[in-house]
Amino acid sequence: MKDTKNKTKIEIATWKRREHYAFFKNFEQPFWGVTTAVDCTEAYHYCKEKNLSFFAFYLHKSLLAANTIKEFRYRIEGDDVFEYGEISGSVTVLREDETFGFANFAYHSNFESFSAGIEISLSQEKKSQGLTPDFELISLIHYSVLPLVNFTGFQHAQKLGTKHSIPQIVFGKFHLSEGRVKLPVSVHVHHALCDGIHVGKFIQLFEAALAMQNMETYHGFGSSVV
């Protein structure tokens, strides 16, 4: 999978974030993040009723939410910043020998198309060996899953000094809390591109999608999904 989606160069000199970008872009560790638990009760029961993969469903809804927020589609490339018109994803895949690999999957607003594609990607990666990440591919979200851990905090391994700006989202073990199904989620973003308001919008949109709400009118955020 290659970066073939349309992208637009940001004119940094006239960008409203120019000072924020200049301030954060050269930090040795410019990523910041939050951890929370989203309510996924309606989505969980819907998947059980329809015999759908709950994992594929919430992954799809998170990517729909991320595509709605332009700040999640910003990427730093050299000295420039681009806004991608569309982003896809990559997710960690556990193999039988307890190693893991990365499976890339394409974005589709339609869940059936998305589910079919990710099923193929996951199956292929489970049969592979070694670790061969594609560092040239940046029009995506980096996803990880810890299905055995109901975490309340998360810290990524980091190589200081690298220039990547890809958002990182991690899901934990879903669980019951006061009769509701909750899903731990950690979101880390590059502060030169993305602030608290943008992560807050993502969480709200993601939770609205899991509640089977219409995201187009949810708090006025977004106009291009479901």
C-alpha positions as CSV (number, residue, x, y, z in Angstrom):
1,M,0.0,0.0,0.0
2,K,1.5,3.3,-1.1
3,D,0.8,7.0,-0.4
4,T,-1.4,7.6,-3.4
5,K,-4.1,9.8,-1.8
6,N,-4.3,13.5,-2.7
7,K,-2.5,15.8,-0.4
8,T,-2.3,19.6,-0.1
9,K,0.8,21.5,1.0
10,I,0.2,23.8,4.0
11,E,1.4,27.4,3.5
12,I,3.2,27.6,6.8
13,A,3.8,31.4,6.5
14,T,0.1,32.1,6.6
15,W,-1.0,29.1,8.6
16,K,-2.8,29.8,11.9
17,R,-0.6,27.2,13.6
18,R,2.7,28.6,12.3
19,E,3.8,29.7,15.8
20,H,2.7,26.5,17.5
21,Y,4.3,24.5,14.7
22,A,7.6,26.4,15.1
23,F,7.5,26.0,18.8
24,F,7.0,22.2,19.0
25,K,8.4,20.9,15.7
26,N,12.0,20.5,17.0
27,F,11.2,19.0,20.4
28,E,13.2,15.9,21.0
29,Q,9.9,14.3,22.2
30,P,7.1,16.3,20.5
31,F,4.3,13.7,21.1
32,W,1.8,14.1,23.9
33,G,-1.2,11.8,24.7
34,V,-4.2,11.0,26.8
35,T,-5.8,7.8,28.0
36,T,-9.5,7.3,28.5
37,A,-12.3,4.8,28.2
38,V,-15.1,5.2,25.6
39,D,-18.6,3.8,25.9
40,C,-19.1,1.2,23.2
41,T,-22.2,-0.5,24.6
42,E,-24.5,0.0,21.5
43,A,-21.7,-1.0,19.1
44,Y,-20.8,-4.1,21.0
45,H,-24.4,-5.3,21.1
46,Y,-25.0,-4.4,17.5
47,C,-22.0,-6.5,16.5
48,K,-23.2,-9.4,18.6
49,E,-26.6,-9.2,17.0
50,K,-25.3,-9.0,13.5
51,N,-22.4,-11.5,14.0
52,L,-19.8,-8.9,13.1
53,S,-16.2,-8.6,14.3
54,F,-16.4,-6.0,17.2
55,F,-12.6,-5.4,16.7
56,A,-13.1,-4.5,13.0
57,F,-16.1,-2.4,13.8
58,Y,-14.5,-0.2,16.4
59,L,-11.3,0.1,14.4
60,H,-13.5,1.2,11.4
61,K,-15.3,3.8,13.6
62,S,-12.1,5.2,15.0
63,L,-10.7,5.6,11.5
64,L,-13.9,7.3,10.3
65,A,-13.5,9.8,13.3
66,A,-9.8,10.4,12.5
67,N,-10.5,11.1,8.9
68,T,-13.1,13.7,9.9
69,I,-10.6,15.8,11.8
70,K,-8.1,17.5,9.5
71,E,-5.4,17.8,12.2
72,F,-5.3,14.0,12.3
73,R,-4.5,14.1,8.5
74,Y,-1.6,16.5,8.8
75,R,1.9,15.1,8.2
76,I,5.4,16.6,8.4
77,E,7.5,15.8,5.4
78,G,11.0,17.3,5.6
79,D,10.5,21.1,6.0
80,D,6.9,21.0,4.8
81,V,3.5,20.1,6.2
82,F,0.9,18.4,4.1
83,E,-2.8,17.7,4.7
84,Y,-3.8,14.3,3.3
85,G,-7.3,14.1,1.8
86,E,-7.7,10.6,3.3
87,I,-5.7,8.4,5.7
88,S,-5.7,4.6,6.2
89,G,-4.3,2.5,9.0
90,S,-1.7,0.0,10.3
91,V,-2.3,-2.3,13.2
92,T,-0.2,-4.7,15.3
93,V,-1.0,-8.4,14.7
94,L,-0.2,-11.1,17.2
95,R,1.1,-14.4,15.7
96,E,1.0,-17.9,17.0
97,D,4.7,-17.7,18.1
98,E,3.8,-14.6,20.2
99,T,5.8,-12.3,17.9
100,F,3.9,-9.5,16.2
101,G,3.8,-7.8,12.8
102,F,2.2,-4.8,11.2
103,A,-0.9,-5.1,8.9
104,N,-1.7,-2.2,6.7
105,F,-5.4,-1.7,5.8
106,A,-7.2,0.7,3.5
107,Y,-9.8,3.2,4.5
108,H,-13.4,2.7,3.3
109,S,-16.3,4.6,4.6
110,N,-18.4,1.5,4.0
111,F,-17.9,-1.0,6.8
112,E,-18.5,-4.1,4.6
113,S,-15.7,-3.1,2.3
114,F,-13.4,-2.1,5.1
115,S,-14.1,-5.4,7.0
116,A,-13.3,-7.5,3.9
117,G,-10.0,-5.7,3.4
118,I,-8.8,-5.8,6.9
119,E,-9.6,-9.5,7.2
120,I,-7.3,-10.3,4.3
121,S,-4.5,-8.0,5.7
122,L,-4.7,-9.6,9.2
123,S,-4.7,-13.1,7.8
124,Q,-1.6,-12.4,5.7
125,E,0.3,-10.8,8.5
126,K,-0.4,-13.7,10.9
127,K,1.4,-16.0,8.5
128,S,4.4,-13.8,8.0
129,Q,7.7,-13.7,10.0
130,G,10.0,-10.9,11.2
131,L,9.3,-7.2,11.4
132,T,9.3,-5.1,8.3
133,P,7.6,-1.8,8.9
134,D,7.2,0.5,5.9
135,F,8.5,3.9,7.2
136,E,7.8,5.5,3.8
137,L,4.1,5.1,4.3
138,I,2.8,8.0,6.4
139,S,-0.9,8.6,5.2
140,L,-2.2,6.3,8.0
141,I,-2.8,6.0,11.7
142,H,-0.6,3.6,13.8
143,Y,-2.8,1.3,15.8
144,S,-2.0,-1.2,18.5
145,V,-4.1,-3.5,20.6
146,L,-3.6,-4.9,24.1
147,P,-6.7,-7.2,24.3
148,L,-5.6,-8.7,27.7
149,V,-5.1,-5.4,29.5
150,N,-7.7,-2.9,30.8
151,F,-5.1,-0.1,31.0
152,T,-5.6,3.4,32.4
153,G,-2.3,4.8,31.0
154,F,0.1,4.1,28.2
155,Q,3.6,5.0,27.1
156,H,5.0,4.3,23.7
157,A,8.5,3.2,22.9
158,Q,10.2,6.1,21.2
159,K,13.3,6.9,19.2
160,L,14.2,10.5,20.0
161,G,15.1,12.7,17.2
162,T,13.0,11.0,14.5
163,K,10.8,13.2,12.4
164,H,7.6,11.1,12.2
165,S,4.3,12.8,12.9
166,I,1.8,9.9,12.6
167,P,-0.8,9.7,15.3
168,Q,-0.7,6.6,17.5
169,I,-3.9,5.0,18.9
170,V,-4.0,2.0,21.2
171,F,-7.0,0.0,22.4
172,G,-7.2,-2.2,25.5
173,K,-9.5,-4.9,26.9
174,F,-13.1,-3.9,26.7
175,H,-15.0,-4.5,30.0
176,L,-18.2,-4.0,31.8
177,S,-18.6,-1.0,34.1
178,E,-21.9,-0.2,35.8
179,G,-23.8,-2.1,33.1
180,R,-22.0,-0.4,30.2
181,V,-19.3,-1.8,27.9
182,K,-16.2,0.4,28.0
183,L,-13.1,0.3,25.8
184,P,-9.7,1.7,26.9
185,V,-8.1,4.0,24.3
186,S,-4.9,5.9,24.3
187,V,-4.2,8.6,21.7
188,H,-0.8,10.2,21.1
189,V,-0.3,13.0,18.6
190,H,2.5,15.4,17.4
191,H,2.0,18.7,19.3
192,A,3.3,20.7,16.3
193,L,0.2,19.5,14.4
194,C,-2.5,18.6,17.0
195,D,-3.7,20.0,20.3
196,G,-6.1,19.0,23.0
197,I,-9.2,20.4,21.2
198,H,-8.5,18.1,18.3
199,V,-8.0,15.0,20.4
200,G,-11.1,15.9,22.3
201,K,-13.1,16.1,19.1
202,F,-11.7,12.7,18.0
203,I,-12.8,11.1,21.3
204,Q,-16.3,12.7,21.0
205,L,-16.7,11.6,17.4
206,F,-15.4,8.1,18.1
207,E,-17.8,7.7,21.0
208,A,-20.7,9.1,19.0
209,A,-20.0,6.6,16.2
210,L,-19.9,3.7,18.7
211,A,-23.3,4.9,20.0
212,M,-24.5,4.5,16.4
213,Q,-25.2,8.3,16.1
214,N,-25.0,10.4,13.0
215,M,-21.5,11.9,13.2
216,E,-22.2,14.6,10.5
217,T,-24.2,16.7,12.9
218,Y,-22.5,15.7,16.2
219,H,-21.5,19.0,17.9
220,G,-20.9,20.4,14.5
221,F,-17.7,18.3,14.0
222,G,-17.1,16.9,10.6
223,S,-19.2,16.5,7.5
224,S,-17.9,13.5,5.5
225,V,-18.7,10.3,7.4
226,V,-21.6,7.9,7.9
